Amino acid sequence: SLEVEIEANLFFFSSVYRSIKIALRSVKGFNCIIKWVIGIQESALQYSKDIAQCGANANQDVTNLINANLKIINTTNNILNLKTNICASADESTPTKNCCVKTLYQVYQLYKQVKTAIKLAKKIPSTGPNAVDCVTDATTTLTNYYTQFPSNMLACSQLTS
């Protein structure tokens, strides 16, 4: 099954993975995750707008982060479409197993993509001749939100029923 395959590929079970898995066991936890996925998506979209408004030519580091954000936007769309298409049954008191497995996989992928984006953001100059205040501010705003992801997943895992 997909769940066994996912778990086999994750020989090291991170606390984030466990938190996501626990959160998906309750409607409140599931809805909490969806709320944060929307926030991640909005942050990624806002970053692109902010960089465009800076008016500066994007250097390679900024371009790499924009491209990482495009992957994040794609994954968030996948997660939000899963909720609409597969998990939409309002009669269910708990999300279906199929819905949870697919969402678990996608949210964990999102977590890994966010970690990559944070690493890329650290490469963007914040001081010196190549620093652009507008770009630095946009990148700081983005990474401040992204770094909350693990603790937000933990908070979601603590919601029950």
BELFENCOR-V846166 format. One record per pair of residues at least 12 apart in sequence whose ideal C-beta (glycine too) atoms are under 8 Angstrom apart, sorted by the first residue. I is the first residue (numbers start at 1). J is the second residue. D is the distance in Angstrom with one decimal. If there is no record, write none. Layout:
I|J|D + I|J|D
//
This chain:
1|101|7.6 + 2|101|5.2 + 2|102|7.2 + 2|105|6.9 + 3|97|7.9 + 3|101|4.6 + 3|104|7.7 + 6|101|7.2 + 6|104|6.7 + 6|105|5.3 + 6|108|7.6 + 10|108|7.5 + 15|150|7.3 + 15|154|7.2 + 16|108|7.5 + 16|111|5.4 + 16|149|7.7 + 16|150|4.9 + 16|153|5.4 + 16|154|7.8 + 17|108|5.7 + 17|111|7.8 + 18|157|7.5 + 19|150|7.5 + 19|153|4.2 + 19|154|4.7 + 19|156|7.0 + 19|157|4.1 + 20|33|6.8 + 20|104|5.8 + 20|107|5.0 + 20|108|6.1 + 20|111|7.4 + 20|153|5.3 + 20|156|7.8 + 20|157|7.3 + 21|104|5.8 + 21|157|8.0 + 22|157|4.0 + 23|153|6.5 + 23|156|3.9 + 23|157|4.2 + 23|159|7.0 + 24|95|6.4 + 24|100|4.4 + 24|103|5.9 + 24|104|5.8 + 25|94|7.1 + 25|100|7.4 + 26|94|6.8 + 26|159|6.0 + 26|160|5.3 + 26|161|5.8 + 27|93|7.1 + 27|94|6.4 + 27|95|6.8 + 27|161|7.2 + 28|159|3.9 + 28|160|6.7 + 28|161|6.2 + 29|156|5.0 + 29|157|6.2 + 29|159|4.7 + 29|160|7.5 + 30|87|7.4 + 30|95|5.1 + 30|100|7.8 + 30|103|7.3 + 32|152|7.9 + 32|155|7.1 + 32|156|3.6 + 32|159|5.5 + 33|103|7.3 + 33|107|6.0 + 33|153|7.0 + 33|156|5.1 + 34|79|7.3 + 34|80|7.1 + 34|83|5.7 + 36|149|7.0 + 36|152|4.7 + 36|153|7.4 + 36|156|7.0 + 37|76|5.2 + 37|79|4.9 + 37|80|6.6 + 37|107|7.0 + 37|110|6.8 + 38|76|7.4 + 38|80|7.1 + 39|145|6.7 + 40|72|6.4 + 40|76|5.8 + 40|110|6.7 + 40|114|6.6 + 40|145|7.3 + 40|146|7.1 + 40|149|6.9 + 41|72|7.3 + 41|73|6.0 + 41|76|3.7 + 41|77|7.4 + 41|80|7.5 + 43|141|7.7 + 43|142|5.6 + 43|145|4.5 + 43|146|6.9 + 44|69|4.1 + 44|70|7.9 + 44|72|4.8 + 44|73|5.1 + 44|76|7.3 + 44|142|7.5 + 45|73|6.5 + 46|141|7.7 + 46|142|7.7 + 47|65|7.5 + 47|66|7.4 + 47|69|5.8 + 47|138|5.7 + 47|139|7.6 + 47|141|7.7 + 47|142|4.6 + 48|66|6.1 + 48|69|6.5 + 50|134|7.5 + 50|137|7.7 + 50|138|3.7 + 50|141|7.4 + 51|66|6.6 + 51|135|6.4 + 51|138|5.7 + 53|134|7.4 + 54|132|6.3 + 54|134|3.7 + 54|135|5.4 + 54|138|6.8 + 55|134|7.7 + 56|132|4.7 + 56|134|6.8 + 56|135|6.2 + 58|135|7.8 + 59|124|7.8 + 59|130|6.7 + 61|120|6.9 + 61|123|4.6 + 61|124|4.6 + 61|125|7.4 + 62|124|5.9 + 62|135|6.1 + 62|139|7.9 + 64|120|5.1 + 64|123|7.5 + 65|117|6.2 + 65|120|4.6 + 65|121|5.7 + 65|124|6.6 + 65|139|7.1 + 65|142|7.9 + 68|113|6.6 + 68|116|5.7 + 68|117|4.4 + 68|120|5.4 + 69|117|6.4 + 69|142|7.9 + 71|113|5.4 + 72|110|6.6 + 72|113|5.0 + 72|114|6.6 + 72|117|6.4 + 75|106|6.1 + 75|109|5.5 + 75|110|4.7 + 75|113|6.0 + 76|110|6.6 + 78|106|5.2 + 79|103|6.4 + 79|106|4.7 + 79|107|6.3 + 79|110|6.8 + 82|99|6.7 + 82|102|5.5 + 82|103|5.5 + 82|106|6.5 + 83|99|8.0 + 83|103|7.5 + 86|98|6.6 + 86|99|4.9 + 86|102|6.5 + 87|99|3.9 + 87|103|7.1 + 107|153|7.7 + 111|149|6.2 + 111|150|7.4 + 111|153|7.3 + 114|146|4.9 + 114|149|5.1 + 117|142|7.6 + 117|143|7.8 + 117|146|6.0 + 118|143|5.5 + 118|146|5.4 + 118|147|6.3 + 121|139|5.1 + 121|142|6.6 + 121|143|4.7 + 121|146|7.8 + 122|143|7.9 + 124|136|7.3 + 124|139|5.2 + 126|139|7.6 + 126|140|7.8
//
